[in-house]
Structures are given as C-alpha cells and as structure tokens.
C-alpha cells in the first residue's frame, strides 16, 4: 500500500464529538486533517492542497450534496466521501451520480473510513498519472498519431523525419499490427507532398487478374463489362502510393511495377500510350522478401529498387514501456467513438496488458481494449474485463526468448494465434493483419497443419 502520510483531508461535520474523533484518528495515521463544523467554513478551506473531502450529508445551511457540487467546481481533483446517519439507497445513488467518490452510513467505523480515504488517495494519484500521460501523449503525437516514447520509437521518429525530406522509395518492414500504414502516412504528411493524395492499397486484396488494371488503369471494354479506370498511380499523382503486403504482388506484375518506378511512366491496359506520373512509392511487408527472392517468388531487381530506404518497425513486446501510453490513447479514442462513459483503467489491468507479448502487436492491443471497454459495466476497466488468456502466463508465451530469429518468432505468433482462434484461419489472419492466402502459405511453410 502507498504511504499517504501528510495528505490533507477536509473533515466537515456539525457534530463536534464525531468531528474530533475522525480528526484524531487520521492524525495518528500521519494524515493532515482540517476539521470544520459547517459547509460555509468548508468552502473557505477548499484549495488545491485538499486531496479528500469527508462531509456529513445533513447539516444546517450548506448540505453535503451542496458541498459536493461546489467541490466539483473549486477542487475537481479532490475526492468527496459523504457520511450520513440518515442514509438511504436513493441518497447514495444520487450522491454517486453527482460525482461523489464514496458514501458511508453512520455509525461510522473509523477503520472503514481510513480504508475509503486511502482508496480515494490512490485514485487521486492515478488521476495525476493519467494527466501526465495525457501531457506526454500531446508531446508525442506530433508525428501524426504514432504513439511512443521508447528508444526504438524515438529512433524511428528521427528516421521518418529524415526520410520525409527525400523523394526516395521506402520499404517498411514489420510484423502484422505494428502500424506500417501509420508510418507511411507520417512519411507522406511530413513531406512536401503532404497536401497531395495519399493512396493506400493492400496488394493481397486484389485478385491476381485485376492487379495491373488497378495499378495502371484500363480503357473501357478491355475486358467484359469494363469501364474506363484511371488506376492508382494516376490517383496518387503528385502524392504518395502506399503498397501494403508488397510480397503478395504476382510475379507477372512485378516487372511492370519496376518499370513504372524507374521510368515514372505507366501504360494503361488497352492502350499503347505512356502517361507521365509523379508518384512517391512507399511499400510494406511482414514477410521475408529476401527469402521470397531466394525462392523465386519475388524479383530481386524490384526488391533492391524498393529498399532504397528500409525502415524496420519494432514489435510491441520490444517496446513495452509504450504500452501504458497506447492504452491511455486508445481508451480515450474508443470511448469517444462508442459514446461510452469509461474513463480509466486500473493499475492491475495495465500491469496485465504490459506483461503480455502481443503477437498481433498494436492492432491486437486496440481490439482487446475495444472489447473490454464496450462490454464493461464499470467506468474503470478492471482485470476481470480482460480476456482470460491475457491473465494466464502460459508455457507457450515463454517460448519466445531473446535470441530467437524473426522467422522463429513469426512461426510462434502464428501457432499461438491459430490456437487462440481454435484453428479458424480467417479470424487468425484478421488478428495477424495478413491475408488468408498469405497465412495459408505460412502455415504450409512452418508445417503448422
């Protein structure tokens, strides 16, 4: 338990004997009580140094509920505990709805009062920590909503700033859910092209027969029912084209992509006329492109053309100190999106979330928080609101050790995700942030059938 000695507690009770008893009791426990006999006196002592206000509900003149309302205006960070010898359930509900931290009935047990005050002080400390996190978030979101303060993220931010000043092609490498598109957007927004189009496309989501038409455009009638289409290169003209899961691009289209990058010209299907385009290309992958090159699944010339500048994104387990920041950021975001009254998360729940390895990285963390936030009946997310598998440190989790290769880690992440989804490949692919086709290929490669 934290040391709460020296904290100021404002005691308000028109019963002198009760007031003196509470004051003497708290003094002996190292707290600094300020004891007054009326609501009017209490208002005079309301200031930022007061951490908790303990007030009788029924008093002549200014009542406990009146003091609660005034305290919310004058000292919003002070917790208010109401005490009454005439307590009813309705009164308690009213007090809690109006923002009281707690409600106690007389005859008062002093041990219980201490316990409630300590809980209130713990809550105040948490509020201060949250305010500090908010301030830190405001500092750290200068790079277009990429949240992080760890050394790997600071290094990444600096590289993004340097890269954004160039016109070079960029290859972003990272596990599923690490935020590759966010980084691509940050590069675009920080560049001289920032006001121009940013066009993202997931290469795995385009049927193989339609890839070239999507990228380079086509004339009407080039195939049955086809209408004229300008294509993604022209849509991104003067801006940035982001090709996610570039490793899924069919071999037949890779040579044409290479030519478009090098010549800055495209030729729509159904025409022999070349069109000039001014596009900065940023590509991303979660697969081992070097291995794909060795296996003849990816052209070596395109690979080296794409990785003029290479950015590697750290997985969440390698930057655990960023997890509390991300939790705070996502809770605020999700609560607003879903119009939910959830405003906080318990320290125990943060500890559980920080200890987990997150095979699905930031995406999995956000999805987990959204589920907990939407389903909880509390204003504060508790450990019990989290999925059971996060609370059980399994032997499987310990199988990922320092020194493992990225391929071994990827295999373990896929194995555990399949186990979590009971073998449901579509759900597993969604959690991992890859296509079902890519997942099936990796299952075969790692012999996870």
Buried (B, 14 or more C-beta within 10 A) or exposed (E): EEEBEEBBBBBBBBBEEBBBBBBEBBEEEEBBBBBBBBBEBBBEBBEEEBBBBBBBBBBEEBBBBBBBBBBBEBBEEBBBBBBBEEBEEEBBEBBEEEEBBBBBBBEBEBEEBBEBBBBBBBBBBBBEBBEEBBEBBEEBBEBBBBBBBBEBBEEBBEBBBEBBEEEEBBBBBBBBBBBBBBBBBBBBBBBEBBEBBBBBBBBBEBEEEEBBBBBBBBBEEBEEEBEEBEBBBBBBBEBBBBBBBBBBBBEEBBEBBBBBBEEBBBBBBBEEEEBEBEBBBBBBBBBBBEEBBEEEBBBEEBBEBBBBBEBBBBBBBEBBEBBBBBBBBBBBBBBEEEEBEBBBBBBEBBEBBBEBBBBBBBBBBBBBBBBBBEEBEEEBBEBEBBEEBBBEEEEBBEBBEEEEEEEBBBBBBBBBBBBBBEEEBEBBBBBBBBBBBBBBBBBEBBEBE
